[in-house]
């Protein structure tokens, strides 16, 4: 638990100073600083997956933005006996993005978030035995991304993240490893 708290504090200390710079390039009204977007994933075959992760963000200034996001994941796969297994995961996140060099490299950003996903997994009960039930799995993904303009105030994004809490156990990650890839979009509301 101490390691988890220390990592959250480090993330806050890294993201906080970036919010103390000049005014935004997106305008001075509340609405002109807002953006929406998210990630959407789809996979078909023996293993079917759907990932819908909308987000709402706010540009604090030209260097820093932050926001909230939700996640819904649906998985369906066929076992070797022909039976179908299904699972739904859901949760949310708080995130921050820093554009460290907005004049030199405006399309490169650093991304950090605190996420918690409710999923079905094996959990130890009060008697020390394992049982399959729903539980919350926290994550702290951090990394870098690239955004490509797709219109006047719209972007496609690609992000590579590393989950700081993934220690290889089922309790530490729902992603099957610490490395995460995300492709999404951002749409400004001004």
C-alpha positions as CSV (number, residue, x, y, z in Angstrom):
1,X,0.0,0.0,0.0
2,X,2.9,2.4,0.7
3,X,4.3,1.9,-2.8
4,X,0.9,2.7,-4.3
5,X,0.6,5.9,-2.3
6,X,4.2,6.9,-3.2
7,X,3.5,6.5,-6.9
8,X,0.4,8.6,-6.7
9,X,2.3,11.4,-4.9
10,X,5.1,11.2,-7.5
11,X,2.5,11.5,-10.4
12,X,0.9,14.5,-8.8
13,X,4.3,16.2,-8.2
14,X,5.3,15.6,-11.8
15,X,2.0,17.0,-13.2
16,X,1.4,19.9,-10.8
17,X,4.2,22.3,-11.9
18,X,3.2,22.1,-15.5
19,X,-0.2,23.7,-14.7
20,X,1.5,27.0,-13.6
21,X,2.5,28.5,-16.9
22,X,1.0,31.0,-19.3
23,X,-2.6,31.2,-20.6
24,X,-4.1,28.7,-23.1
25,X,-3.9,29.0,-26.8
26,X,-7.4,27.6,-27.1
27,X,-9.3,30.8,-25.9
28,X,-10.3,32.4,-22.8
29,X,-13.9,31.0,-22.3
30,X,-14.7,27.9,-20.3
31,X,-16.2,26.2,-23.4
32,X,-13.2,27.0,-25.6
33,X,-10.9,25.2,-23.3
34,X,-13.1,22.0,-23.1
35,X,-12.5,18.9,-25.3
36,X,-14.1,15.5,-25.6
37,X,-12.9,12.3,-27.1
38,X,-11.7,8.9,-26.1
39,X,-10.6,5.5,-27.2
40,X,-12.5,2.9,-29.1
41,X,-11.4,-0.7,-29.7
42,X,-13.0,-3.5,-31.6
43,X,-11.8,-7.1,-32.2
44,X,-13.6,-10.0,-33.8
45,X,-12.8,-13.7,-34.1
46,X,-12.6,-16.5,-31.6
47,X,-11.8,-13.7,-29.1
48,X,-14.2,-10.7,-29.5
49,X,-13.5,-7.5,-27.6
50,X,-15.2,-4.1,-27.5
51,X,-13.6,-1.1,-25.6
52,X,-15.4,2.2,-25.3
53,X,-13.5,4.8,-23.2
54,X,-14.9,8.4,-23.5
55,X,-13.2,11.3,-21.9
56,X,-13.8,15.0,-21.1
57,X,-10.8,17.3,-20.7
58,X,-10.0,20.9,-19.9
59,X,-7.0,22.9,-21.2
60,X,-5.6,24.7,-18.2
61,X,-3.0,26.4,-20.4
62,X,-1.1,25.7,-23.5
63,X,1.1,23.2,-21.6
64,X,-1.2,21.2,-19.4
65,X,-4.7,19.7,-19.6
66,X,-6.5,17.2,-17.4
67,X,-9.8,15.5,-17.2
68,X,-12.0,12.5,-16.4
69,X,-12.8,9.4,-18.4
70,X,-14.9,6.3,-18.2
71,X,-14.3,2.8,-19.5
72,X,-16.5,-0.1,-20.6
73,X,-14.9,-3.3,-21.9
74,X,-16.8,-6.4,-23.2
75,X,-15.0,-9.7,-23.9
76,X,-16.4,-12.8,-25.4
77,X,-14.4,-15.9,-26.4
78,X,-15.0,-19.5,-27.3
79,X,-13.3,-22.2,-25.2
80,X,-11.8,-25.3,-26.8
81,X,-15.0,-27.2,-25.9
82,X,-17.0,-24.7,-28.0
83,X,-18.7,-22.9,-25.1
84,X,-18.8,-19.1,-25.0
85,X,-17.5,-17.1,-22.1
86,X,-18.3,-13.4,-21.6
87,X,-17.2,-10.7,-19.3
88,X,-17.8,-7.0,-18.8
89,X,-15.4,-4.5,-17.1
90,X,-16.1,-0.9,-16.2
91,X,-14.4,1.9,-14.4
92,X,-13.0,5.4,-14.6
93,X,-9.9,7.5,-14.7
94,X,-8.5,10.9,-13.8
95,X,-5.7,12.0,-16.3
96,X,-3.3,14.8,-17.0
97,X,-1.4,15.6,-20.2
98,X,1.6,17.8,-20.6
99,X,2.9,19.2,-23.9
100,X,6.5,19.9,-22.7
101,X,7.7,21.8,-25.8
102,X,4.6,23.4,-27.4
103,X,6.6,25.6,-29.7
104,X,9.1,23.0,-30.8
105,X,7.1,19.8,-30.8
106,X,3.4,20.7,-30.3
107,X,2.2,17.2,-31.3
108,X,4.2,15.3,-28.6
109,X,2.6,14.9,-25.1
110,X,3.3,13.2,-21.8
111,X,0.3,11.4,-20.3
112,X,-0.4,10.1,-16.7
113,X,-3.5,8.8,-15.1
114,X,-5.0,7.1,-12.1
115,X,-7.5,4.4,-13.2
116,X,-9.6,1.8,-11.4
117,X,-11.5,-1.0,-13.3
118,X,-14.1,-3.3,-11.9
119,X,-13.6,-6.8,-13.3
120,X,-14.2,-10.5,-12.6
121,X,-11.2,-12.3,-11.2
122,X,-10.0,-14.8,-8.6
123,X,-10.0,-13.1,-5.2
124,X,-8.9,-14.4,-1.8
125,X,-11.8,-14.5,0.7
126,X,-11.8,-14.1,4.5
127,X,-10.9,-17.8,4.9
128,X,-7.9,-17.7,2.6
129,X,-9.7,-19.6,-0.2
130,X,-10.0,-18.3,-3.8
131,X,-13.3,-17.3,-5.3
132,X,-14.3,-15.9,-8.6
133,X,-16.0,-12.5,-8.2
134,X,-15.9,-8.8,-9.1
135,X,-13.2,-6.7,-7.7
136,X,-11.6,-3.3,-8.4
137,X,-8.2,-3.2,-10.0
138,X,-6.2,0.1,-9.8
139,X,-3.6,1.2,-12.3
140,X,-1.3,4.2,-12.8
141,X,-0.4,4.2,-16.5
142,X,2.2,6.9,-17.5
143,X,3.9,7.5,-20.9
144,X,4.0,9.5,-24.0
145,X,1.8,10.1,-27.0
146,X,1.6,11.7,-30.4
147,X,-1.4,13.7,-31.8
148,X,-2.1,14.3,-35.5
149,X,-4.5,17.1,-36.6
150,X,-7.6,15.8,-38.2
151,X,-9.4,19.1,-38.6
152,X,-9.4,22.7,-37.2
153,X,-9.6,21.6,-33.6
154,X,-9.5,17.8,-33.8
155,X,-6.8,15.2,-33.3
156,X,-6.1,11.5,-33.6
157,X,-3.9,10.3,-30.8
158,X,-1.6,7.4,-30.3
159,X,-0.3,6.7,-26.8
160,X,2.2,4.2,-25.3
161,X,1.8,3.8,-21.5
162,X,3.5,1.8,-18.8
163,X,1.3,0.6,-15.8
164,X,3.4,1.4,-12.7
165,X,1.3,-0.9,-10.5
166,X,1.7,-4.0,-12.7
167,X,3.8,-6.6,-10.8
168,X,2.7,-9.6,-13.0
169,X,-0.2,-10.7,-10.8
170,X,-3.8,-10.8,-11.7
171,X,-4.6,-8.4,-8.9
172,X,-2.3,-5.7,-10.3
173,X,-3.5,-5.4,-13.9
174,X,-6.4,-6.3,-16.2
175,X,-4.3,-5.7,-19.3
176,X,-2.1,-8.8,-19.3
177,X,1.1,-6.9,-18.9
178,X,2.4,-3.4,-18.0
179,X,2.7,-2.0,-21.5
180,X,-0.5,-0.4,-22.9
181,X,-1.2,1.0,-26.4
182,X,-4.1,3.4,-27.0
183,X,-5.4,5.0,-30.2
184,X,-8.1,7.6,-29.8
185,X,-9.4,11.0,-30.8
186,X,-9.8,14.5,-29.3
187,X,-12.4,17.1,-30.4
188,X,-12.3,20.7,-29.2
189,X,-15.6,22.3,-28.4
190,X,-14.8,25.9,-29.5
